[in-house]
Structure formats: structure tokens, C-alpha cells
Amino acid sequence: MARKPLIAGNWKMNLNHLEAIGVVQKLYFALPTKYYDHVDVAVCPPFTDLRSVQTAIDADSMPITYGGQDCSPEESGAFTGDVSAAMLRKLGCTYVVLGHSERRSVHGEDDALVARKVAKALEHGLTPILCLGEGEEVRDAGGHVEHCTAQLDGSLKGLTAEQVGRVVIAYEPVWAIGTGKTATTQDAQEVCHALRERLREVHGPAVADAVRILYGGSVKSGNVKDLVAQADVDGALVGGASLEPEGFAELCALAAGGPL
Ligand SMILES: O=C[C@H](O)COP(=O)(O)O
């Protein structure tokens, strides 16, 4: 089954709201419209940039979507510092990154909490980009497939097949994030394939065939084409390389079968 690739830029805690407008506009002008038939392009800026990004995108009717980098598992109320799924949706977000390894390690988020966030995001019409991946020690011990499928099960716990069908998965080996050490295309394919087979086993073939599974971890123009050529890799979650708009446009074009 053909799945349209998704390239999502996770800006992490970079770029203020004024810089964000410049980056989105440069990305739009650098990537010819024809490529959007072959790739979905999204940016996930910090919360404080979302309104500005929305305005820039709407002003030029850009075919770029955007999302948050986290949301609360709660509906609303006394949760100082948190941002709700409803607030993101109201700002026009399509996506929300959930369970990123930086939130799992820095903020102690576990699978159970991530599963609650995924459910809340879906309830409000957001598409969660559910991140999971093994650390270096697990990889060295050869436990990466078991680790990732267990994280998948735990982070989707309690969801129906219909709900799981609306999730994007991002396989991000922790040892490849921001390190310049990209997984080989075979490494990426091995885990993305195992995740898809696990979805097939638990949620059925229609879900397994429809869900997009991205790879993330030091993705750049030089490796994106080989990564998305893998049968079970349906795009990329891009950190550092998404901050520079012309380079990110080139990366998106290559994922769409380009060159730019
Ligand atoms: O969410 C994105 C990932 O953490 C990858 O970041 P990176 O491309 O800077 O390695």
C-alpha cells in the first residue's frame, strides 16, 4: 500500500516567534509547490511560535502543516505550564509530537503517560506523532526490536484500532538523535518493519498498512532519500536539519523523489 511520506521538522527549543516566521516563509519559497503532491511537510515549533507560524502559513495559503511538541493528558484546569490538546487544535495544529525521548528522559514521561496524551490528542482531532526508540545500551545488547515493540504497545495502550489508525509513529533511536550517528537504512527498516508487524498483530492489517512510520535521528539531505526508499519507512522526523529552511526544503524535495 502506498503511503505518502511525511517530513516533519521538530524545532525543539529553538527559534523565537519572529525567527519562526522567517524560517517558514523561506521554506515555502524554497520548495516548489509540485513537491507537495509527493510529500507532506510539517513543522513543529515551540508553543510560543505557533500563532505566528499559523499567521504566516494562512497569509500565503502555504501547503505546510504544523504541530506542537507536546500536550497535556488533561482536558483543562489547574496544570500550570501545560498546554492542552484543545488549545493546539484551536491554533490550527494538525500534529503533536508525543513521547519524544527528550521528554521521556528530561521530564520522566513513561509509556502510560504518553498513552494518555495520545488519547487526548486524538480526542481533539490532532494527529499524534508518537516517538519511541532504544538507547545505545539496549542496541548494543541486541534488544532494540523488543524494546521498541514494547514501547509501542505501552504508548498505544487502551486505544481502539480506529484510533491507532490515526497515529503517526516515529522510530528515533536515542543514540542517533543530534549525534550525527544516523542508523543505517537497514537498522531503520528493521525496526520500522517490526513496528508495522506488531501493529498488524495487535490492531489488524488495515491499520498496519495505513499507519505512517517515520525514522528520526540525524536525518539530513544526504541520507533522507535512502531512508524513505525503505519499504516501511514513510518519512522522517527531523531535528537540527529542519532549522535551516533552504536545507530543509532540499531534504523535503529529495523525500518527494526530487532533486530540488
Ligand atoms: O525529533 C527529532 C529528533 O530528535 C532528531 O533530531 P536530529 O535530527 O537533530 O538528530
The ligand as a Gaussian input file, in Angstrom:
#p B3LYP/6-31G(d) Opt

LIG

0 1
 O       12.680000      14.931000      16.750000
 C       13.726000      14.879000      16.107000
 C       14.807000      14.030000      16.543000
 O       15.053000      14.140000      17.893000
 C       16.008000      14.050000      15.666000
 O       16.844000      15.149000      15.926000
 P       18.142000      15.349000      14.995000
 O       17.644000      15.336000      13.574000
 O       18.686000      16.688000      15.388000
 O       19.051000      14.208000      15.265000

